[in-house]
Amino acid sequence: MMLRICIAAMALTLGGGGPVRAQDAAARLPSMQDYEAEIGEALPSGALAIGDPRAVFSYVFAQLPDRVAVYPTENYFYFRFATAGVVYAGNIRLAASDRDRGVVNFSYNERATDWNPEPENHHTVLGPEQGVTVAKAGPLLYRVTLAGKSVAFVLNDLSAVKPSPGLLKSDEMFLGPVSDESGMRFFLVFNRRLKIFHFLLDEAAPAADQFALLKGTKIEIGKRTGFAFYPFDGRKVLVGVSARQSRLNTGLDGPFDQLPENFIEGEALRDAILAADPGVKGEIDRLGNFNDGSGRYLINPYMLYRETRDLAVFDRCASGRRVTEARRPLCFVIDNEEAERRQPRPLALKKR
């Protein structure tokens, strides 16, 4: 039986040691995978009880090194593997809400494609009853053990990461740093006056993309990620993410699923959400999770664009005379109602 597993690059370590350091990454030559290897991965091979999450977890866990780095700030360790001619993608998550209770979340599914956009998802929560132990070994360090094997999961410590002086405006509140599975870093901020959220690019972090200017606008689009940014008041505001990547739930689907849960202070996030949406009062915890376990409050103020020309509306809004300076930040927010439209309008162009 031949099974191949590829741990997502953003969750690997170098030489079995600690997390990858920026200077190490800069010194390495690019990695390469040839097409022959890709075909070999896709060819039918052996059998894995793919419908049994515990069996799949055992398989994945057995492939891991003794120490792995978890970069995304919602603490997902991503992986993919191929078996029987199908590629699967999944994650091991040490969620802030339950890892200290000694459990780990495990999910996987066939990798979504345009022709198979909603594959069946397999999910389970594993703990002592399933032979899995999760123990806190230090600040943002957890040791997971199964069948005598232990793996140290090193969570991304961004506790010292703050916006540079002057980056935030007087009516904005910093909620925490975000490390996205794309490799991009952001600051999640809340505008108390206008009651809106923004993801601002952390330009002090190592660049994980190169940017091209969208013709006829000020908008910059990542060549790799497709993330679109509008330069405004000395910072870059995330205004667009590819709708296709979001639909397929890829690593380029935007930072909505990578809030800074390890670094949110007290009730700051819940207070911000309730200020923006009082209707969820009593329904969410301090991290924005719904009390009934159905998920987390969605924070995605950017557009899910179908074509890059859709993004021009941000430039028209921000540079036009129709919007006053005080309302200009509303030019970079698409609400849930507008998100369903073919050509959504920013909040600044709607009556509130």
PAGU-228341 format. One record per residue (C-alpha): residue in one letter; chain; x, y, z. Coordinates in Angstrom, 1 decimal. Layout:
<markols>
(A,A,(X,Y,Z))
...
</markols>
This chain:
<markols>
(M,A,(0.0,0.0,0.0))
(M,A,(1.4,3.4,-1.0))
(L,A,(0.0,6.5,0.8))
(R,A,(1.5,9.9,0.4))
(I,A,(1.1,12.7,2.9))
(C,A,(2.1,16.3,2.4))
(I,A,(2.0,18.5,5.5))
(A,A,(1.1,22.1,4.4))
(A,A,(4.3,24.1,4.0))
(M,A,(3.2,26.8,6.4))
(A,A,(3.1,24.2,9.2))
(L,A,(6.5,22.5,8.7))
(T,A,(9.6,22.8,10.8))
(L,A,(13.2,22.8,9.7))
(G,A,(15.5,19.9,10.7))
(G,A,(13.1,18.7,13.4))
(G,A,(13.8,21.7,15.5))
(G,A,(11.6,24.7,16.3))
(P,A,(9.4,26.8,14.0))
(V,A,(10.9,28.2,10.7))
(R,A,(12.6,31.5,11.3))
(A,A,(12.4,34.3,8.8))
(Q,A,(16.2,34.3,8.3))
(D,A,(16.2,30.6,7.7))
(A,A,(13.5,30.9,5.1))
(A,A,(15.3,33.7,3.3))
(A,A,(18.5,31.6,3.1))
(R,A,(16.9,28.5,1.5))
(L,A,(16.5,27.9,-2.2))
(P,A,(13.0,27.4,-3.4))
(S,A,(11.6,23.9,-3.1))
(M,A,(10.4,22.0,-6.1))
(Q,A,(8.0,19.1,-6.9))
(D,A,(8.2,17.6,-10.3))
(Y,A,(5.2,16.5,-12.3))
(E,A,(6.1,12.8,-12.1))
(A,A,(5.8,13.0,-8.3))
(E,A,(2.4,14.6,-8.6))
(I,A,(1.2,11.9,-10.9))
(G,A,(2.6,9.2,-8.6))
(E,A,(0.6,10.8,-5.8))
(A,A,(-2.6,10.7,-7.7))
(L,A,(-2.4,7.1,-8.9))
(P,A,(-4.6,4.6,-7.0))
(S,A,(-2.7,3.1,-4.1))
(G,A,(-3.8,0.7,-1.3))
(A,A,(-6.6,1.4,1.0))
(L,A,(-7.2,3.6,4.0))
(A,A,(-10.5,3.4,6.0))
(I,A,(-11.3,6.9,4.7))
(G,A,(-14.8,7.0,6.4))
(D,A,(-13.3,6.3,9.8))
(P,A,(-12.0,9.6,11.3))
(R,A,(-10.1,7.9,14.1))
(A,A,(-8.3,5.6,11.6))
(V,A,(-7.4,8.6,9.4))
(F,A,(-6.2,10.6,12.4))
(S,A,(-3.9,7.7,13.4))
(Y,A,(-2.5,7.6,9.9))
(V,A,(-1.9,11.3,9.7))
(F,A,(-0.5,11.5,13.3))
(A,A,(2.0,8.7,12.5))
(Q,A,(3.5,10.7,9.7))
(L,A,(4.2,13.8,11.8))
(P,A,(7.7,14.7,13.1))
(D,A,(8.1,15.2,16.8))
(R,A,(7.6,18.9,16.6))
(V,A,(5.5,21.0,14.3))
(A,A,(4.8,24.7,14.0))
(V,A,(1.2,25.9,13.7))
(Y,A,(1.2,29.3,12.0))
(P,A,(-2.5,30.2,11.5))
(T,A,(-3.9,32.1,14.5))
(E,A,(-7.0,30.0,14.9))
(N,A,(-4.6,27.1,15.5))
(Y,A,(-5.2,24.9,12.5))
(F,A,(-2.4,22.5,11.5))
(Y,A,(-3.2,21.8,7.8))
(F,A,(-2.2,18.7,5.8))
(R,A,(-3.2,16.8,2.7))
(F,A,(-2.7,13.3,1.4))
(A,A,(-3.7,11.1,-1.5))
(T,A,(-5.1,7.6,-1.4))
(A,A,(-7.0,5.5,-4.0))
(G,A,(-6.5,8.2,-6.6))
(V,A,(-8.2,11.0,-4.6))
(V,A,(-6.5,13.9,-2.8))
(Y,A,(-7.8,14.8,0.7))
(A,A,(-7.2,17.9,2.7))
(G,A,(-7.7,18.4,6.4))
(N,A,(-6.6,19.9,9.7))
(I,A,(-5.8,19.2,13.3))
(R,A,(-7.0,22.1,15.4))
(L,A,(-6.0,23.0,18.9))
(A,A,(-8.9,25.5,19.5))
(A,A,(-8.5,28.1,22.2))
(S,A,(-12.0,27.2,23.5))
(D,A,(-11.3,23.6,24.3))
(R,A,(-7.6,22.5,24.0))
(D,A,(-7.2,23.1,27.8))
(R,A,(-9.9,20.5,28.3))
(G,A,(-7.7,17.9,26.8))
(V,A,(-9.3,17.5,23.3))
(V,A,(-8.3,18.1,19.8))
(N,A,(-10.5,18.7,16.7))
(F,A,(-9.8,16.7,13.5))
(S,A,(-11.4,17.3,10.1))
(Y,A,(-10.7,16.2,6.5))
(N,A,(-12.5,15.9,3.2))
(E,A,(-11.9,15.3,-0.5))
(R,A,(-10.1,18.4,-1.7))
(A,A,(-12.8,20.6,-3.2))
(T,A,(-12.7,21.4,-6.9))
(D,A,(-14.9,23.3,-9.4))
(W,A,(-16.6,20.0,-10.3))
(N,A,(-16.8,18.7,-6.7))
(P,A,(-17.2,21.9,-4.7))
(E,A,(-18.9,20.5,-1.6))
(P,A,(-17.4,17.1,-0.7))
(E,A,(-18.5,15.4,2.4))
(N,A,(-16.7,16.6,5.5))
(H,A,(-15.5,14.2,8.2))
(H,A,(-15.0,15.7,11.7))
(T,A,(-14.4,14.3,15.1))
(V,A,(-13.3,15.5,18.5))
(L,A,(-10.6,13.3,20.1))
(G,A,(-9.6,13.0,23.7))
(P,A,(-8.8,10.5,26.4))
(E,A,(-11.7,8.3,25.5))
(Q,A,(-10.2,7.8,22.0))
(G,A,(-6.7,7.3,23.4))
(V,A,(-5.5,10.8,22.6))
(T,A,(-4.1,13.1,25.3))
(V,A,(-3.6,16.8,24.9))
(A,A,(-1.3,18.4,27.6))
(K,A,(-0.2,22.0,27.9))
(A,A,(3.6,22.1,28.0))
(G,A,(4.1,25.8,28.1))
(P,A,(2.7,29.1,26.8))
(L,A,(1.3,28.3,23.3))
(L,A,(2.9,24.8,23.4))
(Y,A,(0.9,21.6,23.5))
(R,A,(1.9,18.0,23.5))
(V,A,(-0.5,15.5,21.8))
(T,A,(0.1,11.8,22.4))
(L,A,(-1.4,8.7,20.7))
(A,A,(-0.3,5.1,21.0))
(G,A,(3.0,6.0,22.6))
(K,A,(4.0,8.7,20.1))
(S,A,(4.0,12.4,21.2))
(V,A,(4.1,15.5,18.9))
(A,A,(4.7,19.0,20.2))
(F,A,(2.5,21.6,18.5))
(V,A,(4.1,25.0,18.7))
(L,A,(1.4,27.6,18.3))
(N,A,(2.3,30.9,16.7))
(D,A,(3.3,33.4,19.3))
(L,A,(2.4,36.9,18.0))
(S,A,(1.8,38.3,21.5))
(A,A,(4.4,41.0,20.9))
(V,A,(3.1,42.0,17.4))
(K,A,(1.4,45.4,17.5))
(P,A,(0.6,48.0,14.9))
(S,A,(3.4,50.6,14.5))
(P,A,(2.7,54.0,16.2))
(G,A,(0.3,56.1,14.2))
(L,A,(-1.0,53.2,12.1))
(L,A,(-4.4,53.2,13.9))
(K,A,(-6.7,56.1,14.0))
(S,A,(-8.1,57.6,17.2))
(D,A,(-11.5,55.9,16.6))
(E,A,(-10.0,52.5,15.9))
(M,A,(-9.3,49.6,18.4))
(F,A,(-6.7,46.9,17.8))
(L,A,(-8.2,43.5,18.4))
(G,A,(-5.2,41.3,17.6))
(P,A,(-2.7,40.1,15.0))
(V,A,(-3.8,37.6,12.4))
(S,A,(-1.6,35.0,10.7))
(D,A,(-3.6,33.5,7.8))
(E,A,(-3.1,30.1,6.3))
(S,A,(-2.0,31.9,3.1))
(G,A,(1.1,33.1,4.9))
(M,A,(-0.1,36.6,5.0))
(R,A,(-0.3,38.6,8.2))
(F,A,(-2.9,41.2,9.2))
(F,A,(-4.1,43.4,12.0))
(L,A,(-7.8,43.0,12.9))
(V,A,(-9.2,46.4,13.9))
(F,A,(-12.6,47.8,14.8))
(N,A,(-13.8,51.3,14.1))
(R,A,(-15.8,52.3,17.2))
(R,A,(-17.4,55.3,15.5))
(L,A,(-18.6,53.6,12.4))
(K,A,(-18.9,50.1,14.0))
(I,A,(-17.0,48.3,11.2))
(F,A,(-14.1,45.8,11.1))
(H,A,(-11.0,46.0,8.9))
(F,A,(-8.2,43.6,8.1))
(L,A,(-5.0,45.7,7.7))
(L,A,(-1.9,44.3,6.1))
(D,A,(1.0,43.9,8.5))
(E,A,(3.7,45.3,6.3))
(A,A,(6.3,44.7,8.9))
(A,A,(6.0,40.9,8.4))
(P,A,(8.0,39.0,5.8))
(A,A,(6.3,39.4,2.4))
(A,A,(4.5,36.2,1.3))
(D,A,(3.4,37.7,-2.0))
(Q,A,(4.2,40.2,-4.7))
(F,A,(1.6,42.9,-5.7))
(A,A,(0.5,44.2,-9.1))
(L,A,(-1.5,47.4,-9.5))
(L,A,(-5.0,47.0,-10.9))
(K,A,(-5.1,49.1,-14.1))
(G,A,(-6.8,52.4,-13.6))
(T,A,(-7.1,52.2,-9.8))
(K,A,(-5.0,52.4,-6.7))
(I,A,(-5.8,48.8,-5.8))
(E,A,(-3.0,46.3,-5.4))
(I,A,(-3.6,42.6,-6.0))
(G,A,(-1.4,39.8,-4.7))
(K,A,(0.1,37.7,-7.6))
(R,A,(-0.1,34.5,-5.5))
(T,A,(-3.0,35.0,-3.1))
(G,A,(-5.3,37.2,-5.2))
(F,A,(-5.8,39.3,-2.1))
(A,A,(-6.7,42.9,-3.0))
(F,A,(-5.7,45.9,-0.9))
(Y,A,(-6.5,49.6,-1.1))
(P,A,(-3.9,52.0,0.2))
(F,A,(-5.6,54.4,2.5))
(D,A,(-4.2,56.8,5.2))
(G,A,(-0.8,55.1,5.2))
(R,A,(-2.0,51.5,5.5))
(K,A,(-3.3,48.8,3.2))
(V,A,(-6.9,47.7,3.8))
(L,A,(-7.9,44.3,2.6))
(V,A,(-10.9,44.9,0.2))
(G,A,(-11.1,41.7,-1.8))
(V,A,(-10.6,38.0,-1.8))
(S,A,(-11.3,35.6,-4.8))
(A,A,(-14.8,34.2,-4.7))
(R,A,(-13.6,31.0,-6.3))
(Q,A,(-11.0,30.4,-3.6))
(S,A,(-13.6,31.1,-1.0))
(R,A,(-16.1,28.7,-2.6))
(L,A,(-13.4,25.9,-2.8))
(N,A,(-12.3,26.6,0.8))
(T,A,(-8.6,26.8,-0.2))
(G,A,(-5.7,28.4,1.7))
(L,A,(-6.4,31.6,-0.2))
(D,A,(-10.0,32.0,1.0))
(G,A,(-9.3,35.0,3.2))
(P,A,(-8.7,35.6,6.9))
(F,A,(-12.3,35.3,8.1))
(D,A,(-11.4,31.9,9.6))
(Q,A,(-8.1,33.0,11.3))
(L,A,(-9.1,35.4,14.0))
(P,A,(-6.4,36.2,16.7))
(E,A,(-8.1,33.9,19.3))
(N,A,(-4.8,33.4,21.3))
(F,A,(-4.4,37.2,21.7))
(I,A,(-7.9,38.7,22.2))
(E,A,(-8.0,40.5,25.5))
(G,A,(-11.0,40.0,27.8))
(E,A,(-14.3,41.0,26.2))
(A,A,(-12.8,43.2,23.4))
(L,A,(-14.0,41.0,20.5))
(R,A,(-17.4,40.3,21.8))
(D,A,(-18.0,44.0,22.7))
(A,A,(-17.0,44.9,19.1))
(I,A,(-19.3,42.3,17.6))
(L,A,(-22.2,43.4,19.7))
(A,A,(-21.6,47.1,18.8))
(A,A,(-21.7,46.1,15.1))
(D,A,(-24.6,43.6,15.5))
(P,A,(-26.6,43.9,18.7))
(G,A,(-28.9,41.1,17.5))
(V,A,(-26.4,38.4,18.7))
(K,A,(-26.4,39.6,22.3))
(G,A,(-26.4,36.5,24.6))
(E,A,(-25.6,34.2,21.7))
(I,A,(-21.8,34.3,21.5))
(D,A,(-18.9,33.8,23.8))
(R,A,(-15.9,36.2,24.2))
(L,A,(-14.2,34.6,21.1))
(G,A,(-17.3,35.1,18.9))
(N,A,(-18.3,31.4,19.0))
(F,A,(-22.1,30.8,19.1))
(N,A,(-23.2,29.2,22.3))
(D,A,(-25.1,26.5,20.5))
(G,A,(-21.9,25.2,18.8))
(S,A,(-23.1,26.1,15.3))
(G,A,(-19.9,28.1,14.5))
(R,A,(-18.4,31.5,14.9))
(Y,A,(-19.6,34.9,14.1))
(L,A,(-18.5,35.8,10.6))
(I,A,(-16.1,38.7,10.2))
(N,A,(-15.4,39.3,6.5))
(P,A,(-15.8,43.0,5.6))
(Y,A,(-14.1,42.5,2.2))
(M,A,(-15.6,41.6,-1.1))
(L,A,(-15.6,38.1,-2.6))
(Y,A,(-14.9,39.2,-6.1))
(R,A,(-15.6,37.2,-9.2))
(E,A,(-13.5,39.3,-11.6))
(T,A,(-10.8,41.8,-10.8))
(R,A,(-12.9,44.6,-12.5))
(D,A,(-15.4,44.2,-9.7))
(L,A,(-12.9,45.8,-7.3))
(A,A,(-12.9,49.1,-9.1))
(V,A,(-16.0,50.1,-7.0))
(F,A,(-13.7,50.6,-4.0))
(D,A,(-11.6,53.1,-6.0))
(R,A,(-14.6,55.0,-7.2))
(C,A,(-16.0,55.2,-3.7))
(A,A,(-12.8,56.3,-2.0))
(S,A,(-11.7,58.8,-4.6))
(G,A,(-15.1,60.3,-5.4))
(R,A,(-16.8,63.3,-4.0))
(R,A,(-20.0,61.5,-3.1))
(V,A,(-18.5,60.2,0.2))
(T,A,(-17.3,62.6,3.0))
(E,A,(-13.9,62.1,4.6))
(A,A,(-15.6,61.0,7.8))
(R,A,(-17.4,58.2,6.0))
(R,A,(-14.5,57.2,3.8))
(P,A,(-13.6,54.0,5.8))
(L,A,(-17.1,52.7,4.9))
(C,A,(-15.8,52.5,1.3))
(F,A,(-13.9,49.4,2.2))
(V,A,(-16.7,47.3,3.8))
(I,A,(-19.2,45.0,2.0))
(D,A,(-22.0,43.9,4.3))
(N,A,(-23.7,40.5,4.2))
(E,A,(-26.7,41.7,2.3))
(E,A,(-24.6,43.3,-0.5))
(A,A,(-22.3,40.2,-0.6))
(E,A,(-25.2,38.3,-2.3))
(R,A,(-25.5,40.8,-5.1))
(R,A,(-23.7,40.4,-8.5))
(Q,A,(-22.1,43.8,-8.1))
(P,A,(-22.0,44.6,-4.4))
(R,A,(-21.7,48.2,-3.2))
(P,A,(-19.6,49.4,-0.2))
(L,A,(-21.4,50.6,2.8))
(A,A,(-20.5,54.2,2.1))
(L,A,(-22.7,54.0,-1.0))
(K,A,(-25.7,52.6,0.8))
(K,A,(-28.1,54.4,3.1))
(R,A,(-27.6,53.3,6.7))
</markols>
